[in-house]
Amino acid sequence: MKMYLLSLAAGLLVGIVYSLLNVRSPAPPLVALVGLLGILVGEQIIPVGKQMIAGTAFAAAVDVSKCTPHIFGQLPGRHAKSVADAKTDPAEPPEAQS
């Protein structure tokens, strides 16, 4: 969640600078977001295509190529359990856990 808040803060800062300079953002927000989605999906075409040419089904090719984590990033709450497990790892000395 911290990453999303930092991203929002960076965007707000850039928006304020644009406003102070009296310039408009380079693209309307929806157009910019669709373009970013196209970039993220486009990056996955080759790895998924290679898996499918090798005979892997589409769903399996997407999974093997790790497309979902790449496109959506680490979604909030998806790693909460692994973080909690890491904090109680018996291999770490107690002073290293916090």
CYANA upper distance limits for C-alpha pairs under 8 A (distance plus 0.5 A):
  1 MET  CA      5 LEU  CA      6.93
  1 MET  CA     76 PRO  CA      6.26
  2 LYS  CA      6 LEU  CA      6.67
  3 MET  CA      7 SER  CA      6.63
  4 TYR  CA      8 LEU  CA      6.64
  5 LEU  CA      9 ALA  CA      6.60
  6 LEU  CA     10 ALA  CA      6.62
  7 SER  CA     11 GLY  CA      6.70
  8 LEU  CA     12 LEU  CA      6.65
  9 ALA  CA     13 LEU  CA      6.65
 10 ALA  CA     14 VAL  CA      6.75
 11 GLY  CA     15 GLY  CA      6.62
 12 LEU  CA     16 ILE  CA      6.68
 13 LEU  CA     17 VAL  CA      6.79
 14 VAL  CA     18 TYR  CA      6.65
 15 GLY  CA     19 SER  CA      6.64
 15 GLY  CA     25 SER  CA      8.25
 16 ILE  CA     20 LEU  CA      6.66
 17 VAL  CA     21 LEU  CA      6.71
 18 TYR  CA     22 ASN  CA      6.52
 18 TYR  CA     23 VAL  CA      5.79
 18 TYR  CA     24 ARG  CA      7.01
 18 TYR  CA     25 SER  CA      7.50
 19 SER  CA     23 VAL  CA      6.76
 19 SER  CA     24 ARG  CA      8.04
 27 ALA  CA     31 VAL  CA      6.79
 27 ALA  CA     32 ALA  CA      6.17
 28 PRO  CA     32 ALA  CA      6.68
 29 PRO  CA     33 LEU  CA      6.66
 30 LEU  CA     34 VAL  CA      6.64
 31 VAL  CA     35 GLY  CA      6.64
 32 ALA  CA     36 LEU  CA      6.75
 33 LEU  CA     37 LEU  CA      6.68
 34 VAL  CA     38 GLY  CA      6.69
 35 GLY  CA     39 ILE  CA      6.84
 36 LEU  CA     40 LEU  CA      6.81
 37 LEU  CA     41 VAL  CA      6.62
 37 LEU  CA     71 ILE  CA      8.47
 38 GLY  CA     42 GLY  CA      6.25
 39 ILE  CA     43 GLU  CA      6.70
 40 LEU  CA     44 GLN  CA      7.46
 40 LEU  CA     70 HIS  CA      8.18
 40 LEU  CA     71 ILE  CA      6.21
 41 VAL  CA     45 ILE  CA      7.28
 41 VAL  CA     71 ILE  CA      7.43
 42 GLY  CA     46 ILE  CA      8.49
 44 GLN  CA     48 VAL  CA      6.59
 44 GLN  CA     65 SER  CA      8.26
 44 GLN  CA     67 CYS  CA      6.87
 45 ILE  CA     49 GLY  CA      6.26
 46 ILE  CA     50 LYS  CA      6.56
 47 PRO  CA     51 GLN  CA      6.93
 47 PRO  CA     65 SER  CA      6.62
 48 VAL  CA     52 MET  CA      6.69
 48 VAL  CA     58 PHE  CA      8.04
 48 VAL  CA     61 ALA  CA      5.86
 48 VAL  CA     62 VAL  CA      6.41
 48 VAL  CA     65 SER  CA      6.69
 49 GLY  CA     53 ILE  CA      6.59
 49 GLY  CA     61 ALA  CA      8.44
 50 LYS  CA     54 ALA  CA      6.78
 51 GLN  CA     55 GLY  CA      7.16
 51 GLN  CA     56 THR  CA      6.06
 51 GLN  CA     61 ALA  CA      5.83
 51 GLN  CA     65 SER  CA      8.39
 52 MET  CA     56 THR  CA      5.22
 52 MET  CA     57 ALA  CA      6.60
 52 MET  CA     58 PHE  CA      6.86
 52 MET  CA     61 ALA  CA      6.72
 56 THR  CA     60 ALA  CA      6.77
 56 THR  CA     61 ALA  CA      6.25
 57 ALA  CA     61 ALA  CA      6.46
 58 PHE  CA     62 VAL  CA      6.68
 59 ALA  CA     63 ASP  CA      6.82
 60 ALA  CA     64 VAL  CA      6.52
 61 ALA  CA     65 SER  CA      6.49
 62 VAL  CA     66 LYS  CA      6.68
 62 VAL  CA     67 CYS  CA      6.05
 62 VAL  CA     68 THR  CA      7.96
 63 ASP  CA     67 CYS  CA      7.09
 63 ASP  CA     68 THR  CA      8.00
 66 LYS  CA     70 HIS  CA      7.05
 67 CYS  CA     71 ILE  CA      6.55
 68 THR  CA     72 PHE  CA      6.40
 68 THR  CA     73 GLY  CA      8.13
 69 PRO  CA     73 GLY  CA      5.41
 69 PRO  CA     74 GLN  CA      6.75
 74 GLN  CA     78 ARG  CA      7.50
 74 GLN  CA     79 HIS  CA      8.16
 75 LEU  CA     79 HIS  CA      8.42
 76 PRO  CA     80 ALA  CA      8.41
 79 HIS  CA     83 VAL  CA      6.79
 80 ALA  CA     84 ALA  CA      6.76
 81 LYS  CA     85 ASP  CA      6.66
 82 SER  CA     86 ALA  CA      6.63
 83 VAL  CA     87 LYS  CA      6.89
 84 ALA  CA     88 THR  CA      7.22
 85 ASP  CA     89 ASP  CA      6.71
 87 LYS  CA     97 GLN  CA      6.17
 87 LYS  CA     98 SER  CA      7.27
 88 THR  CA     97 GLN  CA      7.77
 92 GLU  CA     96 ALA  CA      6.86
 92 GLU  CA     97 GLN  CA      7.45
 93 PRO  CA     97 GLN  CA      7.49
